[in-house]
Amino acid sequence: MSKEALAAKLKEMYPEIIQHNLDLELEFKKDKDYWVIKLSKDDHRLHTLLDQKDAQACIDGTQCVYLGVQIGQFVKNFEYYA
C-alpha cells in the first residue's frame, strides 16, 4: 500500500481532517511494520501509530476505531484552544 493511498483513505474516512484543515503526514517504519500518523494544526500536534494490518483494514474500508478516537480527541482539543 502506498502512503498516498492510505492518506486519501484516511481523509475519506475521517472528513474532519479536511474540515479542520489539519496537516496529515504518514511515515512507514519498515523495521516495526507500522505507520506513524502525524496530525498537526498550528502549534498542536498528534502522533499515533497504526500497524500494517490496521492500515490495510482502513484501505479495505473498515474504520480504524482507535485512530478515529485519536483524531476526534485531537479535533476536540484543537477546538478548545482555538
CORQUILIN-V314358 format. One line per field, one symbol per residue. phi: phi as a letter, one per 20 degrees, with the letter a starting at -180 (. if undefined). A space follows every 10 residues. Layout:
phi: ???
//
This chain:
phi: .egfffffff fffcffgfgd leedccbedf fdmbdedddb bleecccbdc fgffffffgf oefeggffff fgffffffff ef
//
